[in-house]
């Protein structure tokens, strides 16, 4: 479940509990996972940023959902208001239908699950959102080993974070090193941390659920 804590110095922390506790008691005990708050790059730092007067967070696992907040502590999940589009997740025991921002794709590397990675980044072209995925053994990408965790990218509308604009057809990082292929869980590259340092983007990711690695990119993101 998603919880939140805050700190002024990264040493002493205040725990605030469930991100959804003020949205309704029935949300507190339900399944939730993997929050990615939309940020902007300012003076080399990733800063949570408001869009249309509110903060935004992507979350979920089997699908990507969204939530909004006024203070980065109390979040309200966005619900699907169209009865024809409401899909209840029986596996997770949902009592309410959340609006699906985007989901899995049969025949692709992201065929079994999609899950938020590092903070989504507001750019001139849109919101760059890096997400993790799992390749389904039954109906996934035959170029990847069954069950492989790889990562993709999607651009969301910067005026409406619920609208996907462009989505990669293929992964941009997948297991190909020994420490990524063999470990507690084999064939895993799972991206989580993003930092801008000395004019480079550093992407931190888990490998085979056993080690932490980092990839770098010198391409400037505007």
Helices and strands as residue ranges (DSSP letters): E 3-6, E 14-18, H 25-28, E 36-37, E 39-42, E 45-48, E 55-60, E 64-69, E 75-77, G 83-85, E 113-116, E 121-122, E 127-134, E 149-156, E 164-167, H 178-181, E 189-197, E 200-207, E 211-217
